[in-house]
Amino acid sequence: MELNFLGPVTVKVGSSGIDIPGTRDRKILATLLLNSNRPVHIDLLIDVVWDDDPPVTARQQVQNRLGSLRARFGIEAPRINRNGNHYTLHVTDDQVDGLKFRKVCTEAAFAVNSNHTEKAVSLLRSGLELWRGSPVEDVESARLQMEALRWKEYHLKAIETLVDLEFSLNRHRLLTADLRSWIGSYPYHEGLHCRLAEAMDAGSRTAEALGVLSGLRARLAREMGISAGPVVEDLYHRLLRKPGIRTIAIG
């Protein structure tokens, strides 16, 4: 059985998906997945399902929904154990995409420390391929947002590490398409924009690189009311001073 939360919450057995149609069931499953192998207090499950306005029957309803999930999973269901007021979803790393991702990131860190850069690159790329969107993106719950943001931070760190490693191998130009894709997920991230500009400049596309930085500066000013940081400004003006580059108007 495969359980996924690095994007929409999905459950698969082999090549077939298991439908989890109920909103409450999906919220409970998402909470357990984000806390795989860790005890989750029933009060958290209640808060996730009903925010600040639970009914008097909330505790019983959550217990019923947990039973429904077990039945829907069938014989291959991962164990959902109860210990007092806590419930724990017991899974292996290979069963949950988030755990797979965390495992390969740990292995990549060991590879970096052992100077096995190519191995680290391969591991990080395999981990990033597990992502299909934002964590639990199809589950609306204010209580889960902080946990989802934590996983987004892991995602961004893996991207930044991979880019640094690829640059250390002088593969700047090969990263252009990847960087454009990642910037789509992090449109205000100055570091990724700078890396894209550097990759374009390495491929003799300095004018396009300036356009990337100029677009970021304009977006930050227009949508957030702030100026780009000194790293962006320094790179922009360094590229602008390169021979053959005309001064371009910026917003």
N, C-alpha and C positions, 0 to 999 in steps of 0.2 A: 504494500500500500504506500502511495506517495501522497504527502500532504504539503500543500504549497501556500505560502503567504507573501512571497516577494512579488507582489502584484495582487490580482484578485485571489481570493481564497478558493482553492480547488482541492478535490480529493480524487485520486485515481487508484484503480486496481488494474494492473496491467495497462492495456491501452484504453480501457473504458473509464469514463468519469462517473462519479457518484454525485447525484444532485443533492444539494443541501438547500432546499427552497425557503425554509423559514427564516425570517430576519433574525429572530431571537436565537435560533440554532446557530446561525452564521456568526453572530456576535460572540456567543459562548465559545464556539470552536476557534475563532480568531484569537480570543483572549488566551485560551489554553495553548494555542500554537506559539504565540508570542512569548509564552512562558514555559516552553517545552521542558519537561523534566523538573519543573519547579512547582512547589505547592501554590495554588491560587485560592485565596479566601473567597468564600461564597459571597461575601459582601461586595467584593470587586466585580464578580459576575453580575450581581444585581445592579450595581451602578452602571456597568457597561450596557446592560439591556435596557434599563429604564431611566438613565441619567439621574436626576434628582427627584423623581416622582414615582417610586415603585409602589405597586399595589400591596395590600396586606398579605396577599398570597404569593409574593415574589419568590420567597425561599422554596416553596413547594413547586412553583412553576419552573424554576431553574433546575431542580432535581428531576422534574419530568422531562425537561429538554435534554438533559444529560442522558437520560434513559433512551430518548428518541435518537440521539446521536449514536449511541452504542448499537441500537437496533439497525440503524441505517447503514452503519459501517459493515455489519455482518460478521462472519467468522474471522475475518482477517483484521478486525478492529484493533487498534492500539489500546492498551489498557488505560482506563481513566479511573484511578484509585481515589478513594475517599479516606481521609484521616481527620476525623472530627469535622471542623468547618472548612477544611481545605480539600481541594481536588487537584490531582496531578495527572497530566497527560504523559505517559511513559512511551518514549519513542527512541529509535536509534538515529544516529546522524544521517544515515542513508535514507531515512523515511521522510525527512522534512527539508525543504530547500534551504531554509534559513540556517539550519544546522550544518548542512553540506557547505554552504557559503562560509560560515564561521570556521569550519574545519580546514578548508583549503587556504583561507587567509592565514591561519596559524601555521600551516605547512609552508606557505610562501614566506612568512617572516623567518622561519628556521632556514629556509633556502637562502634568503638574503644574508643572514648572519654567517652562513657557511660559504659565501661568495659564489653561490650557484644561481647567478642572475637569470639565465635562460629558463631554468626550472621554475624560478619564482614568477617570471612573466607568464609561463604556461599555466601555472596554478591560478594566478589572479584572473587570467582571461577565462578560464573554465568556471571560476566562481562568478564572474560578472555576467556570464551567459545565463546564469540561473535567474537573473532578474527580468521580470516581465512588466514592470511598472513600479508604482509606489507600494510600500508594504500595506497589506489589507486594504487596498484602495477602494474596494467595493463594500466596505463595512463602515457605516457612519456611526462614530462614537467619539465623543470628546475625550472620554477617559482613555481611549487607546492611542490618541494622537502622540502623547509623549513617548510611548513605547515605539510607535512607528517612526518617530523622528530619530530615535536612538539608532534604529536599523538604517535609516537614511545616512546617518553619520558614518556608519560602518561602510556603506556603499561608496560614499564620497572618498573616504580614506583609502579604500582599495583602488579607486580610480587614480587618485593622486599618486599613490605608490607605484602603480603600473606605469603611469606616464613618466615618472622620474626614472624608473628602470629602463624604459624604452629609450629615453633621451640619453641615458648613460651609455647605451649601446649604439648611439648615433643613428637611431631610426626615426628621427623627427618627422620626415616627410611621409612615412607610412602611417602616421597617427592622425593625419588630417581628418579623415572621415569619422574616425572614432571620436575625436575631440568635438567635432560638430554635433554628433549625436549626444554626447554627454552634456554639452552646453545647452542642448534642448531641455535637459532635465534640471540644469542649474544655470538659468539664464543670467543670474547676477554674480556668478562666481568669477572673481577677477583673475584668480590663478589659472583657471582653465582657459579663459580668453587669452591670457598672455602666452600660455603654452601653444595654443592654436596659432597665434600670430608668429611665434618663433618657428613653428613647424612650417608655416607658409613662407616665411622669410628664407628658411633653409632650402626651400624648393624654388627659390628665385621668384617668389610671388609677394614681394614686399608691399606693393600697392594694395593687394588684397588684405595683407596683414594689418596695414594701417586702417583699412576699412572696418576690420573686426574690432579694433580698439576704439576707433571713432564711434562705431555703433554702440559699444558698451558704454562709453562716456555719455553719449546722448540719452541712452535708456536709463542709466542711473539718475541723471539729472531730471529727466521727464517723469519717470515713474516712482522714484524714491526720494527725489529732492536732495540728493547728495552728489558729491564729486568723487571721481575715481581716486583710488589710493595712489601713493607715490610709486609703487612698482609699475602700475599701468602707465602713469605719466612718464616715468623714466624710459620705459621700453618704447612708448609712442614717439617720444622726441629723439631717441637714438635711431629708430628706423627712419624717421623723417629726415635725418641728417645724412642718410646714406646717399652715395653718388647716384645721380640719375632719377632721384625721387623728387617729384614736384610737391610743393606745398599744397595741401588740400584743405578746403574749408571744413570746419567741424562745427557741430552744434554745441 
